[in-house]
Amino acid sequence: MCESIQNLWINDGAIDTNAMLTRWENIARERNFGAVSLFVGIVRAENEITALSFDIYLPLLESWLESWQKKAQKIEPHLQILMAHSKGDVKVGKSSFMCGILSKNRKGALAIYDEFIEDFKANAPIWKYDIKNGARIYAQDRSKKLRGAGVLEL
Amino acid sequence: MIKVHFLGPIGLDSIELNCKNFAELKAELGKIEDLKAWIPLCAVALNDKIIQNPSEIVFSDNDEISLLPPVCGG
């Protein structure tokens, strides 16, 4: 099942990347964009995992993406960031994350790409787990504290 | 009453607390043994906005607090 909100698709399990790209290309055509710049994240075989698994806190993810839409549109007025992410388990070799930037031309999209994905890693409210020997283990060593972390200690 | 949610890997059920401000919240959460290791790592959201400066916050009835551990998307 794929749940869609404004420019955001949350998928139970792996993303059907072909179907998502087709959907995004159609959106680009309908809105007369000249470029879809695509990033596809694939679950790698490492640390003896069979899959990764994800929890998402949707209200904050939506507001985080909305803040990026505003930022992107300062670079190019009509630029749109589309994002798809999995919740639950995604097997090795399958896709858990897609990002597509729609723009009139490639320069606007490429200008924002790197920073967007870096900030996604640091601030999107998504939690990752390794699936190993049937256990779901929080990937704490690869996780980053959010801005404002430790506020309960002050 | 405010409601407190423990997101992602914390693995605790949501609770209701009778706290008026952030200092009271901090004191109440400090009593939960299973939370001790998470406290230094977590950001805190009030009604889905992350708190940066807690000192002037006064809670209203039905406010929703979320504890957010370190993240890793993608």
Backbone of each chain as ProteinMPNN parsed JSONL, in Angstrom:
{"seq_chain_A": "MCESIQNLWINDGAIDTNAMLTRWENIARERNFGAVSLFVGIVRAENEITALSFDIYLPLLESWLESWQKKAQKIEPHLQILMAHSKGDVKVGKSSFMCGILSKNRKGALAIYDEFIEDFKANAPIWKYDIKNGARIYAQDRSKKLRGAGVLEL", "coords_chain_A": {"N_chain_A": [[0.845, -1.193, 0.0], [0.487, 2.233, -0.765], [0.775, 5.373, 0.532], [-0.187, 8.641, -0.101], [0.764, 11.985, 0.313], [0.924, 15.566, 0.065], [3.316, 15.798, -2.291], [4.677, 13.667, -1.159], [5.261, 10.257, -0.628], [4.474, 7.435, 1.177], [5.435, 4.207, 1.687], [4.381, 0.905, 2.333], [6.774, -1.339, 3.014], [9.118, -2.235, 0.349], [9.81, 0.193, -2.25], [8.171, 0.46, -5.37], [10.053, 1.201, -7.81], [9.976, 1.711, -10.579], [7.266, 2.228, -11.064], [6.946, 4.458, -9.45], [8.664, 6.322, -10.619], [7.447, 6.612, -13.12], [5.053, 7.77, -12.317], [6.034, 10.202, -11.308], [7.242, 11.306, -13.552], [4.975, 11.757, -15.079], [3.727, 13.701, -13.516], [5.607, 15.73, -13.864], [5.343, 16.189, -16.627], [2.657, 17.025, -16.779], [2.843, 19.444, -15.428], [4.529, 20.871, -16.944], [7.356, 20.747, -16.53], [10.878, 20.617, -17.238], [12.761, 18.85, -16.336], [13.435, 15.924, -14.434], [15.159, 15.161, -11.713], [16.655, 12.439, -10.344], [17.011, 10.497, -7.399], [17.779, 7.344, -6.168], [17.648, 5.269, -3.48], [19.132, 2.252, -2.454], [18.895, -0.756, -0.642], [21.746, -2.012, 0.741], [23.79, -4.996, 0.79], [25.231, -5.631, 3.713], [26.993, -5.982, 6.809], [25.843, -8.449, 7.423], [23.072, -8.273, 7.151], [19.627, -8.995, 6.33], [17.668, -7.346, 5.571], [16.55, -3.912, 5.797], [14.718, -1.926, 8.152], [12.097, 0.433, 8.83], [10.831, 3.104, 10.855], [8.537, 5.81, 10.815], [7.827, 9.176, 11.627], [5.166, 10.782, 10.778], [3.838, 13.443, 10.937], [5.94, 15.298, 11.53], [7.694, 14.736, 9.458], [6.284, 15.595, 7.251], [6.163, 18.384, 7.778], [8.857, 18.987, 7.743], [9.505, 18.421, 5.049], [7.891, 20.279, 3.805], [9.102, 22.661, 4.622], [11.415, 22.467, 3.148], [10.397, 22.637, 0.569], [9.711, 25.309, 0.472], [12.218, 26.483, 0.746], [13.474, 25.524, -1.556], [12.008, 26.775, -3.512], [12.857, 29.327, -3.373], [15.194, 29.248, -4.734], [14.445, 28.466, -7.325], [11.454, 29.483, -8.641], [9.307, 27.623, -9.243], [10.182, 25.153, -8.552], [9.976, 21.766, -7.465], [10.05, 19.384, -4.853], [9.916, 15.966, -4.716], [9.211, 13.077, -2.803], [9.718, 9.719, -1.789], [9.342, 7.196, 0.638], [10.05, 4.206, 2.448], [8.143, 2.412, 4.938], [8.411, -0.004, 7.575], [9.688, -3.264, 6.62], [12.418, -3.624, 4.295], [13.882, -5.479, 1.857], [17.295, -6.534, 1.178], [18.739, -5.151, -1.727], [16.451, -3.985, -2.639], [14.499, -0.919, -3.001], [14.35, 1.782, -0.676], [14.093, 4.46, -0.538], [13.311, 7.315, -2.415], [13.993, 10.245, -4.243], [12.869, 12.962, -6.04], [13.539, 15.733, -7.999], [11.801, 18.262, -9.442], [12.147, 20.468, -12.081], [12.488, 23.435, -14.146], [14.77, 23.452, -15.629], [17.92, 21.636, -15.511], [19.821, 22.892, -13.847], [18.75, 24.276, -11.611], [17.758, 22.155, -10.081], [20.016, 20.555, -9.555], [21.489, 22.259, -8.021], [20.362, 22.173, -5.527], [20.356, 19.596, -4.683], [22.373, 18.051, -3.243], [22.541, 19.26, -0.723], [19.927, 18.928, 0.161], [19.678, 16.115, 0.451], [21.647, 15.587, 2.357], [20.581, 16.991, 4.542], [18.243, 15.591, 4.838], [19.212, 13.131, 5.764], [20.089, 13.961, 8.256], [17.955, 15.2, 9.595], [15.33, 14.317, 8.952], [12.498, 12.762, 10.387], [12.956, 9.742, 10.795], [13.473, 6.374, 11.595], [15.917, 3.855, 11.596], [16.415, 0.348, 11.277], [18.378, -2.622, 11.53], [17.743, -5.74, 10.03], [18.488, -8.735, 11.189], [19.265, -12.065, 11.467], [16.576, -12.494, 11.969], [16.007, -10.644, 13.961], [15.133, -7.283, 14.928], [17.071, -4.596, 14.894], [17.926, -1.546, 16.258], [19.598, 0.943, 14.409], [21.658, 2.453, 15.826], [24.314, 3.379, 15.84], [24.625, 4.498, 13.341], [22.933, 6.586, 13.335], [21.731, 9.989, 13.688], [21.706, 12.65, 16.046], [18.875, 14.768, 16.467], [18.453, 18.317, 15.774], [18.402, 20.186, 18.701], [18.436, 18.064, 20.385], [18.873, 16.513, 23.574], [17.68, 18.351, 25.133], [16.21, 17.77, 27.356], [18.044, 17.445, 29.285], [19.042, 19.846, 30.065]], "CA_chain_A": [[0.0, 0.0, 0.0], [1.254, 3.465, -0.867], [-0.017, 6.495, 1.046], [0.368, 9.849, -0.716], [0.382, 13.305, 0.818], [1.532, 16.557, -0.818], [4.693, 15.53, -2.733], [5.307, 12.662, -0.291], [4.649, 8.931, -0.723], [4.968, 6.504, 2.188], [5.151, 2.888, 1.148], [4.6, -0.269, 3.195], [7.787, -2.18, 2.373], [9.948, -1.653, -0.714], [9.168, 1.076, -3.239], [8.187, 0.054, -6.777], [10.735, 2.39, -8.341], [9.494, 2.001, -11.94], [5.933, 2.845, -10.979], [7.079, 5.796, -8.863], [9.261, 7.212, -11.623], [6.4, 6.9, -14.115], [4.14, 8.737, -11.68], [6.694, 11.507, -11.194], [7.389, 11.836, -14.925], [3.66, 12.274, -15.477], [3.531, 14.975, -12.804], [6.476, 16.707, -14.534], [4.725, 16.526, -17.93], [1.423, 17.806, -16.56], [3.16, 20.803, -14.944], [5.47, 21.443, -17.916], [8.75, 20.797, -16.089], [11.795, 20.067, -18.224], [13.74, 17.922, -15.756], [13.229, 15.177, -13.19], [16.463, 14.655, -11.244], [16.205, 11.321, -9.513], [17.913, 9.745, -6.528], [17.167, 6.101, -5.69], [18.445, 4.591, -2.454], [18.932, 0.796, -2.489], [19.413, -1.415, 0.561], [22.97, -2.757, 0.417], [24.14, -6.16, 1.61], [26.376, -5.342, 4.586], [26.791, -6.358, 8.223], [25.033, -9.677, 7.486], [21.631, -8.005, 7.242], [18.778, -9.479, 5.23], [16.769, -6.237, 5.224], [16.452, -2.791, 6.731], [13.335, -1.647, 8.52], [11.981, 1.864, 9.126], [9.682, 3.779, 11.47], [8.449, 7.207, 10.364], [6.855, 10.034, 12.32], [4.672, 11.5, 9.608], [3.578, 14.889, 11.053], [7.181, 16.079, 11.428], [8.279, 14.535, 8.126], [5.552, 16.495, 6.351], [6.547, 19.786, 7.975], [10.25, 19.101, 7.278], [9.506, 18.491, 3.577], [7.275, 21.559, 3.434], [10.104, 23.725, 4.797], [12.331, 22.347, 2.017], [9.719, 23.167, -0.639], [9.834, 26.778, 0.51], [13.619, 26.804, 0.504], [13.757, 25.219, -2.962], [11.343, 27.738, -4.394], [13.644, 30.565, -3.386], [16.209, 29.056, -5.78], [13.71, 28.519, -8.602], [10.101, 29.668, -8.119], [8.349, 26.518, -9.382], [10.861, 23.893, -8.264], [9.223, 20.882, -6.575], [10.768, 18.205, -4.362], [9.058, 14.8, -4.475], [9.952, 12.107, -2.002], [9.041, 8.479, -1.397], [10.125, 6.447, 1.624], [9.399, 2.997, 2.968], [8.064, 2.069, 6.363], [8.474, -1.46, 7.668], [10.899, -3.958, 6.156], [12.833, -3.552, 2.879], [14.946, -6.484, 1.691], [18.526, -6.177, 0.456], [18.569, -5.047, -3.175], [15.234, -3.222, -2.955], [14.616, 0.518, -2.728], [13.624, 2.302, 0.49], [14.046, 5.929, -0.583], [13.46, 7.986, -3.71], [13.79, 11.689, -4.224], [12.848, 13.512, -7.39], [13.401, 17.186, -8.016], [11.226, 18.719, -10.705], [12.552, 21.847, -12.336], [12.408, 23.824, -15.549], [16.01, 22.944, -16.227], [18.664, 20.833, -14.526], [20.683, 23.666, -12.94], [18.033, 24.536, -10.361], [17.648, 20.906, -9.316], [21.325, 20.083, -9.089], [21.971, 23.201, -7.001], [19.789, 21.913, -4.208], [20.296, 18.16, -4.439], [23.29, 17.545, -2.235], [22.157, 19.799, 0.58], [18.651, 18.313, 0.543], [19.862, 14.73, 0.909], [22.386, 15.676, 3.624], [19.652, 17.407, 5.599], [17.336, 14.458, 5.004], [19.89, 12.158, 6.638], [20.301, 14.504, 9.6], [16.797, 15.793, 10.262], [14.019, 13.712, 8.697], [12.182, 11.899, 11.54], [12.863, 8.353, 10.338], [14.372, 5.516, 12.379], [16.349, 2.704, 10.801], [16.763, -0.878, 12.017], [18.897, -3.754, 10.766], [17.101, -7.046, 10.244], [19.598, -9.689, 11.223], [18.835, -13.3, 12.148], [15.178, -12.359, 12.397], [15.838, -9.604, 14.984], [15.064, -5.906, 14.427], [18.043, -3.927, 15.774], [18.055, -0.107, 15.987], [20.917, 1.287, 13.855], [22.01, 3.644, 16.616], [25.646, 3.886, 15.5], [24.532, 5.262, 12.083], [21.877, 7.596, 13.486], [22.189, 11.324, 14.098], [20.812, 13.382, 16.947], [18.183, 15.903, 15.866], [18.73, 19.629, 16.377], [17.613, 20.305, 19.933], [18.575, 16.854, 21.211], [19.474, 16.736, 24.897], [16.993, 19.467, 25.793], [15.71, 17.297, 28.653], [19.172, 17.42, 30.231], [19.485, 21.213, 30.41]], "C_chain_A": [[0.879, 1.242, 0.0], [0.361, 4.642, -0.48], [0.608, 7.783, 0.515], [-0.173, 11.106, -0.058], [1.032, 14.287, -0.155], [3.011, 16.247, -1.09], [5.417, 14.447, -1.93], [4.534, 11.348, -0.379], [5.296, 8.04, 0.326], [4.489, 5.111, 1.803], [5.341, 1.821, 2.222], [5.574, -1.193, 2.495], [8.478, -1.45, 1.232], [9.127, -0.794, -1.677], [9.26, 0.419, -4.612], [8.75, 1.25, -7.553], [10.263, 2.737, -9.761], [8.151, 2.734, -11.9], [6.043, 4.274, -10.443], [7.659, 6.774, -9.878], [8.234, 7.583, -12.691], [5.434, 7.961, -13.577], [4.762, 10.131, -11.682], [6.926, 12.136, -12.574], [6.072, 12.435, -15.405], [3.362, 13.608, -14.798], [4.349, 16.068, -13.501], [5.857, 17.152, -15.87], [3.516, 17.428, -17.751], [1.735, 19.249, -16.173], [4.205, 21.498, -15.819], [6.87, 21.689, -17.35], [9.64, 20.146, -17.148], [12.744, 19.023, -17.674], [13.174, 17.231, -14.524], [14.601, 14.643, -12.802], [16.188, 13.65, -10.144], [17.333, 10.742, -8.664], [17.155, 8.508, -6.057], [18.112, 5.452, -4.687], [18.102, 3.106, -2.435], [19.57, 0.185, -1.241], [20.587, -2.312, 0.169], [23.13, -3.978, 1.315], [25.385, -5.801, 2.417], [26.007, -5.755, 6.002], [25.87, -7.571, 8.398], [23.546, -9.424, 7.644], [20.903, -8.694, 6.085], [17.852, -8.371, 4.738], [17.053, -5.066, 6.162], [14.972, -2.602, 7.05], [13.249, -0.198, 9.009], [10.703, 2.175, 9.902], [9.71, 5.221, 11.003], [7.472, 7.948, 11.265], [6.351, 11.061, 11.306], [4.438, 13.003, 9.813], [4.844, 15.734, 10.897], [7.85, 15.912, 10.074], [7.6, 15.467, 7.117], [6.016, 17.936, 6.524], [8.007, 20.009, 7.559], [10.281, 19.245, 5.751], [8.912, 19.82, 3.101], [8.284, 22.706, 3.566], [11.125, 23.676, 3.649], [11.696, 22.834, 0.713], [9.892, 24.685, -0.702], [11.254, 27.21, 0.182], [13.959, 26.618, -0.979], [13.179, 26.283, -3.885], [11.975, 29.125, -4.342], [14.739, 30.472, -4.447], [15.569, 29.142, -7.157], [12.226, 28.492, -8.25], [9.18, 28.445, -8.2], [8.946, 25.165, -9.033], [10.083, 23.061, -7.227], [10.1, 19.709, -6.15], [9.738, 17.106, -4.087], [9.873, 13.767, -3.709], [9.097, 10.877, -1.719], [9.945, 7.748, -0.402], [9.321, 5.248, 2.111], [9.203, 3.089, 4.467], [7.968, 0.545, 6.444], [9.72, -1.983, 6.98], [11.132, -3.797, 4.655], [14.048, -4.473, 2.708], [16.158, -5.906, 0.957], [18.254, -6.192, -1.045], [17.34, -4.264, -3.593], [15.413, -1.756, -2.542], [13.754, 0.945, -1.545], [13.407, 3.812, 0.407], [14.191, 6.418, -2.017], [13.216, 9.474, -3.515], [13.834, 12.17, -5.668], [12.675, 15.018, -7.321], [12.941, 17.592, -9.411], [11.599, 20.183, -10.905], [12.413, 22.152, -13.819], [13.637, 23.337, -16.292], [16.876, 22.356, -15.114], [19.424, 21.669, -13.503], [20.025, 23.906, -11.582], [17.993, 23.307, -9.478], [18.992, 20.509, -8.73], [21.877, 20.99, -7.995], [21.514, 22.785, -5.606], [19.948, 20.453, -3.751], [21.12, 17.687, -3.242], [22.862, 17.972, -0.833], [20.867, 19.15, 1.083], [18.88, 16.916, 1.13], [20.675, 14.689, 2.21], [21.445, 16.018, 4.778], [18.624, 16.315, 5.881], [17.94, 13.441, 5.982], [19.945, 12.638, 8.084], [19.009, 14.86, 10.329], [15.427, 15.199, 9.939], [13.711, 12.7, 9.814], [11.878, 10.456, 11.118], [13.894, 7.543, 11.126], [14.628, 4.217, 11.631], [16.761, 1.545, 11.713], [17.388, -1.872, 11.043], [18.046, -4.981, 11.066], [18.189, -8.1, 10.087], [19.176, -10.906, 12.042], [17.421, -13.174, 12.717], [14.942, -11.279, 13.438], [15.84, -8.22, 14.325], [15.889, -5.034, 15.376], [18.214, -2.472, 15.351], [19.478, 0.221, 15.544], [21.451, 2.549, 14.54], [23.355, 4.238, 16.195], [25.653, 4.676, 14.19], [23.525, 6.4, 12.193], [22.445, 8.907, 14.013], [21.165, 11.973, 15.025], [20.149, 14.524, 16.189], [18.639, 17.205, 16.515], [17.832, 19.781, 17.604], [17.692, 19.065, 20.811], [19.27, 17.195, 22.523], [18.777, 17.829, 25.686], [16.438, 19.049, 27.159], [16.814, 17.245, 29.705], [19.493, 18.8, 30.771], [19.049, 21.612, 31.81]], "O_chain_A": [[1.898, 1.29, 0.689], [-0.681, 4.872, -1.094], [1.812, 7.992, 0.667], [-1.38, 11.279, 0.109], [1.645, 13.849, -1.129], [3.854, 16.418, -0.21], [6.64, 14.326, -2.015], [3.313, 11.323, -0.225], [6.519, 7.902, 0.364], [3.295, 4.873, 1.619], [6.342, 1.829, 2.939], [5.229, -1.779, 1.47], [8.44, -0.223, 1.146], [7.934, -1.017, -1.887], [10.305, -0.118, -4.977], [8.024, 2.18, -7.903], [10.161, 3.913, -10.111], [7.938, 3.72, -12.605], [5.346, 5.18, -10.901], [7.205, 7.913, -9.984], [8.162, 8.736, -13.115], [5.055, 8.902, -14.274], [4.103, 11.115, -12.015], [6.818, 13.351, -12.736], [6.052, 13.481, -16.053], [2.819, 14.525, -15.415], [3.866, 17.181, -13.708], [5.85, 18.339, -16.196], [3.352, 18.434, -18.44], [0.999, 20.168, -16.534], [4.701, 22.573, -15.479], [7.496, 22.706, -17.648], [9.21, 19.241, -17.863], [13.459, 18.372, -18.436], [12.524, 17.854, -13.684], [15.146, 13.772, -13.48], [15.561, 13.973, -9.134], [18.448, 10.527, -9.138], [16.018, 8.612, -5.598], [19.251, 5.125, -5.021], [16.928, 2.736, -2.403], [20.667, 0.577, -0.843], [20.441, -3.242, -0.624], [22.664, -3.991, 2.454], [26.474, -5.68, 1.856], [24.828, -5.86, 6.337], [25.195, -7.694, 9.42], [22.829, -10.254, 8.203], [21.472, -8.94, 5.022], [17.318, -8.442, 3.631], [17.714, -5.221, 7.189], [14.096, -3.059, 6.314], [14.222, 0.335, 9.543], [9.645, 1.599, 9.649], [10.782, 5.795, 10.813], [6.421, 7.419, 11.625], [7.011, 12.06, 11.019], [4.807, 13.786, 8.938], [4.831, 16.76, 10.217], [8.503, 16.835, 9.587], [8.252, 16.047, 6.25], [6.24, 18.638, 5.538], [8.359, 21.088, 7.081], [11.001, 20.092, 5.221], [9.375, 20.406, 2.122], [8.319, 23.609, 2.73], [11.638, 24.713, 3.227], [12.385, 23.383, -0.147], [10.174, 25.263, -1.752], [11.473, 28.17, -0.556], [14.644, 27.447, -1.578], [13.777, 26.642, -4.899], [11.667, 29.99, -5.163], [15.164, 31.489, -4.996], [16.089, 29.812, -8.049], [11.78, 27.542, -7.607], [8.352, 28.248, -7.31], [8.29, 24.137, -9.2], [9.595, 23.599, -6.234], [10.801, 19.115, -6.968], [8.801, 17.305, -3.314], [11.072, 13.607, -3.938], [7.902, 10.986, -1.443], [11.161, 7.69, -0.581], [8.092, 5.277, 2.176], [9.97, 3.738, 5.178], [7.507, -0.111, 5.51], [10.688, -1.25, 6.779], [10.197, -3.825, 3.855], [15.092, -4.273, 3.328], [16.053, -4.926, 0.221], [17.626, -7.113, -1.568], [17.193, -3.914, -4.764], [16.355, -1.407, -1.83], [12.599, 0.54, -1.417], [12.635, 4.378, 1.181], [15.087, 5.986, -2.743], [12.361, 9.895, -2.736], [14.741, 11.816, -6.422], [11.766, 15.516, -6.657], [13.596, 17.308, -10.414], [11.397, 21.021, -10.027], [12.244, 21.252, -14.641], [13.556, 22.872, -17.429], [16.604, 22.553, -13.93], [19.654, 21.2, -12.388], [20.659, 23.757, -10.538], [18.175, 23.402, -8.264], [19.091, 20.168, -7.551], [22.644, 20.543, -7.142], [22.213, 23.026, -4.621], [19.707, 20.123, -2.59], [20.612, 17.008, -2.35], [22.824, 17.172, 0.102], [20.728, 18.86, 2.271], [18.336, 16.582, 2.182], [20.419, 13.846, 3.07], [21.506, 15.413, 5.849], [18.19, 16.137, 7.019], [17.271, 12.96, 6.896], [19.86, 11.841, 9.018], [18.969, 14.824, 11.559], [14.447, 15.547, 10.597], [14.56, 11.875, 10.151], [10.728, 10.019, 11.088], [15.035, 7.969, 11.301], [13.716, 3.574, 11.112], [17.367, 1.74, 12.767], [16.985, -1.958, 9.883], [17.676, -5.228, 12.214], [18.728, -8.316, 9.001], [18.773, -10.768, 13.197], [17.119, -13.679, 13.798], [13.79, -11.009, 13.779], [16.476, -8.019, 13.29], [15.479, -4.764, 16.505], [18.601, -2.195, 14.216], [20.446, -0.162, 16.201], [21.664, 3.576, 13.896], [23.52, 5.458, 16.191], [26.582, 5.444, 13.943], [23.296, 7.11, 11.214], [23.478, 8.941, 14.682], [19.954, 11.869, 14.831], [20.786, 15.176, 15.363], [19.139, 17.214, 17.64], [16.63, 19.527, 17.532], [17.076, 19.023, 21.876], [20.145, 18.06, 22.57], [19.219, 18.197, 26.774], [16.222, 19.899, 28.024], [16.541, 17.025, 30.885], [20.138, 18.927, 31.812], [19.339, 22.723, 32.253]]}, "seq_chain_B": "MIKVHFLGPIGLDSIELNCKNFAELKAELGKIEDLKAWIPLCAVALNDKIIQNPSEIVFSDNDEISLLPPVCGG", "coords_chain_B": {"N_chain_B": [[-3.842, 17.8, 31.716], [-1.112, 16.389, 29.924], [-0.025, 14.623, 26.99], [2.423, 12.153, 26.441], [4.561, 10.907, 24.005], [6.642, 8.237, 22.937], [8.876, 7.925, 20.563], [9.871, 5.934, 17.646], [12.627, 3.819, 18.265], [12.423, 3.765, 21.053], [10.383, 2.436, 22.357], [8.407, 2.487, 24.39], [5.114, 2.671, 25.829], [2.742, 5.311, 25.193], [2.17, 7.953, 27.578], [0.186, 9.717, 30.068], [0.603, 12.816, 31.658], [0.632, 15.055, 34.432], [1.752, 17.838, 34.024], [2.967, 21.154, 34.247], [4.901, 22.679, 33.107], [8.12, 22.723, 31.391], [10.156, 22.016, 33.143], [8.855, 20.471, 35.053], [8.05, 18.371, 33.452], [10.518, 17.28, 32.736], [11.38, 16.397, 35.242], [9.471, 14.41, 35.803], [9.863, 12.586, 33.682], [12.415, 11.836, 34.236], [12.104, 10.013, 36.242], [11.59, 7.627, 35.081], [12.946, 4.612, 34.613], [13.646, 3.098, 32.292], [14.047, 5.047, 30.467], [16.294, 6.462, 30.89], [18.766, 6.198, 29.455], [18.009, 7.248, 27.045], [17.393, 9.928, 27.375], [19.598, 11.893, 27.087], [19.911, 11.77, 24.362], [17.656, 12.439, 22.971], [15.566, 14.624, 21.013], [12.857, 16.928, 21.601], [9.474, 17.304, 20.827], [6.838, 19.644, 20.838], [3.531, 19.489, 20.304], [4.131, 18.712, 17.669], [6.188, 20.427, 16.921], [9.617, 20.997, 17.077], [11.267, 21.558, 20.122], [13.4, 24.169, 20.948], [14.095, 26.065, 22.814], [13.353, 25.61, 25.932], [12.692, 27.024, 28.255], [10.658, 28.95, 28.6], [8.288, 27.69, 28.19], [4.916, 26.908, 28.734], [2.666, 24.434, 29.462], [-0.441, 23.485, 27.887], [-3.716, 22.095, 28.478], [-4.129, 18.862, 27.088], [-1.944, 19.078, 25.401], [0.542, 17.689, 23.205], [3.381, 15.811, 23.573], [6.406, 14.74, 22.103], [9.059, 12.429, 22.177], [12.052, 12.255, 20.429], [14.316, 10.107, 19.217], [17.79, 9.719, 17.943], [18.085, 9.922, 14.35], [17.863, 8.233, 11.138], [17.414, 8.204, 7.992], [16.661, 6.845, 4.69]], "CA_chain_B": [[-3.034, 16.629, 31.356], [-0.434, 16.355, 28.625], [0.263, 13.249, 26.569], [3.823, 12.023, 26.031], [4.787, 9.776, 23.098], [8.052, 7.835, 22.847], [8.882, 7.516, 19.161], [10.921, 5.084, 17.101], [13.126, 2.643, 18.983], [12.344, 3.841, 22.53], [9.606, 1.227, 22.677], [7.524, 2.604, 25.558], [3.762, 3.146, 25.508], [2.468, 6.717, 25.521], [1.647, 8.155, 28.938], [-0.38, 11.033, 30.368], [1.234, 13.41, 32.829], [0.054, 16.322, 34.873], [2.896, 18.756, 34.111], [2.604, 22.503, 33.799], [5.99, 23.295, 32.344], [9.159, 21.801, 30.94], [10.915, 21.531, 34.305], [8.064, 19.383, 35.648], [8.128, 17.241, 32.513], [11.858, 16.715, 32.879], [11.413, 15.675, 36.517], [8.641, 13.195, 35.694], [10.496, 11.622, 32.774], [13.627, 11.379, 34.925], [11.761, 8.904, 37.155], [11.357, 6.389, 34.307], [14.254, 3.954, 34.505], [13.924, 2.673, 30.909], [14.234, 6.227, 29.628], [17.514, 7.176, 31.299], [19.78, 6.222, 28.395], [17.484, 7.997, 25.886], [17.229, 11.364, 27.692], [20.597, 12.786, 26.463], [19.926, 11.604, 22.901], [16.373, 12.776, 22.338], [14.931, 15.929, 20.845], [11.485, 16.893, 22.112], [8.533, 18.13, 20.064], [5.572, 20.036, 21.463], [2.524, 19.594, 19.221], [4.835, 18.466, 16.393], [7.259, 21.397, 16.631], [10.74, 20.662, 17.958], [11.567, 22.6, 21.111], [14.802, 24.583, 21.032], [14.274, 26.832, 24.042], [12.236, 25.135, 26.761], [12.537, 27.704, 29.551], [9.435, 29.76, 28.731], [7.126, 26.912, 27.766], [3.877, 26.51, 29.689], [1.809, 23.484, 28.754], [-1.902, 23.585, 27.958], [-4.375, 20.799, 28.537], [-4.125, 18.081, 25.827], [-0.717, 19.211, 24.603], [1.165, 16.404, 22.854], [4.846, 15.856, 23.61], [7.029, 13.553, 21.497], [10.515, 12.276, 22.329], [12.567, 11.78, 19.151], [15.714, 9.635, 19.283], [18.567, 9.973, 16.719], [17.397, 9.479, 13.131], [18.669, 7.775, 10.012], [16.548, 7.814, 6.881], [17.304, 6.488, 3.436]], "C_chain_B": [[-2.351, 16.839, 30.012], [-0.164, 14.882, 28.287], [1.695, 13.191, 26.059], [3.994, 10.745, 25.21], [6.294, 9.511, 22.993], [8.26, 7.194, 21.478], [10.028, 6.569, 18.819], [11.325, 3.967, 18.04], [12.962, 2.691, 20.497], [11.482, 2.689, 23.062], [8.785, 1.294, 23.948], [6.149, 3.08, 25.101], [3.623, 4.622, 25.894], [1.892, 6.818, 26.934], [1.004, 9.536, 29.04], [0.245, 11.541, 31.659], [0.546, 14.721, 33.17], [1.191, 17.319, 35.101], [2.491, 20.115, 33.561], [3.68, 23.113, 32.915], [7.087, 22.266, 32.069], [9.953, 21.214, 32.114], [10.178, 20.361, 34.962], [8.097, 18.138, 34.759], [9.456, 16.497, 32.683], [11.951, 15.875, 34.165], [10.633, 14.363, 36.425], [9.323, 12.137, 34.815], [11.767, 11.044, 33.398], [13.378, 10.215, 35.865], [11.626, 7.57, 36.415], [12.707, 5.735, 33.99], [14.615, 3.621, 33.059], [14.233, 3.848, 29.978], [15.609, 6.881, 29.846], [18.553, 7.278, 30.176], [19.331, 7.073, 27.201], [17.489, 9.509, 26.11], [18.291, 12.25, 27.014], [20.543, 12.782, 24.937], [18.718, 12.229, 22.211], [16.149, 14.271, 22.169], [13.483, 15.787, 21.312], [10.616, 17.819, 21.263], [7.302, 18.41, 20.913], [4.586, 20.289, 20.335], [3.203, 19.622, 17.841], [5.778, 19.594, 15.961], [8.404, 21.137, 17.616], [11.109, 21.847, 18.845], [13.063, 22.903, 21.098], [15.075, 25.291, 22.355], [13.128, 26.532, 25.011], [11.851, 26.041, 27.928], [11.204, 28.444, 29.692], [8.159, 28.993, 28.387], [6.199, 26.609, 28.939], [2.911, 25.61, 28.929], [0.332, 23.825, 28.931], [-2.467, 22.172, 28.022], [-4.384, 20.158, 27.148], [-2.926, 18.349, 24.917], [-0.099, 17.83, 24.369], [2.68, 16.6, 22.792], [5.381, 14.586, 22.942], [8.527, 13.565, 21.768], [11.048, 11.609, 21.07], [14.035, 11.382, 19.275], [16.468, 9.957, 17.987], [17.982, 9.251, 15.497], [18.389, 9.003, 12.074], [17.751, 7.298, 8.888], [17.362, 7.307, 5.706], [17.622, 5.025, 3.314]], "O_chain_B": [[-2.936, 17.395, 29.083], [-0.086, 14.025, 29.167], [2.132, 14.079, 25.327], [3.629, 9.654, 25.647], [7.103, 10.438, 22.963], [7.863, 6.05, 21.26], [10.995, 6.417, 19.566], [10.472, 3.246, 18.557], [13.334, 1.73, 21.172], [11.805, 2.06, 24.069], [8.49, 0.255, 24.538], [6.03, 3.801, 24.11], [4.299, 5.109, 26.8], [1.225, 5.904, 27.42], [1.245, 10.411, 28.207], [0.396, 10.796, 32.627], [-0.035, 15.392, 32.317], [1.548, 17.608, 36.244], [1.781, 20.221, 32.562], [3.394, 23.965, 32.073], [6.988, 21.104, 32.461], [10.367, 20.055, 32.075], [10.798, 19.381, 35.376], [8.164, 17.009, 35.245], [9.503, 15.27, 32.763], [12.526, 14.787, 34.169], [11.088, 13.33, 36.915], [9.356, 10.955, 35.157], [12.145, 9.906, 33.12], [14.31, 9.507, 36.247], [11.557, 6.512, 37.041], [13.495, 6.253, 33.198], [15.752, 3.834, 32.639], [14.636, 3.649, 28.831], [16.024, 7.745, 29.073], [19.149, 8.337, 29.978], [20.163, 7.563, 26.437], [17.576, 10.281, 25.155], [17.932, 13.266, 26.417], [21.07, 13.689, 24.293], [18.755, 12.514, 21.014], [16.486, 15.074, 23.039], [12.952, 14.681, 21.407], [10.976, 18.969, 21.012], [6.793, 17.532, 21.61], [4.779, 21.185, 19.514], [2.883, 20.444, 16.983], [6.125, 19.704, 14.785], [8.192, 21.065, 18.826], [11.245, 22.978, 18.379], [13.888, 21.999, 21.223], [16.145, 25.139, 22.944], [12.058, 27.133, 24.917], [10.794, 25.851, 28.531], [10.677, 28.55, 30.8], [7.079, 29.579, 28.303], [6.628, 26.125, 29.986], [2.401, 25.987, 27.875], [-0.09, 24.364, 29.954], [-1.802, 21.196, 27.674], [-4.62, 20.838, 26.15], [-2.904, 17.888, 23.776], [-0.2, 16.932, 25.206], [3.183, 17.446, 22.053], [4.874, 13.491, 23.183], [9.185, 14.593, 21.605], [10.578, 10.541, 20.677], [14.9, 12.246, 19.422], [15.856, 10.422, 17.026], [17.462, 8.139, 15.595], [19.577, 9.323, 12.113], [17.361, 6.131, 8.845], [18.592, 7.337, 5.724], [18.168, 4.595, 2.298]]}, "name": "protein", "num_of_chains": 2, "seq": "MCESIQNLWINDGAIDTNAMLTRWENIARERNFGAVSLFVGIVRAENEITALSFDIYLPLLESWLESWQKKAQKIEPHLQILMAHSKGDVKVGKSSFMCGILSKNRKGALAIYDEFIEDFKANAPIWKYDIKNGARIYAQDRSKKLRGAGVLELMIKVHFLGPIGLDSIELNCKNFAELKAELGKIEDLKAWIPLCAVALNDKIIQNPSEIVFSDNDEISLLPPVCGG"}
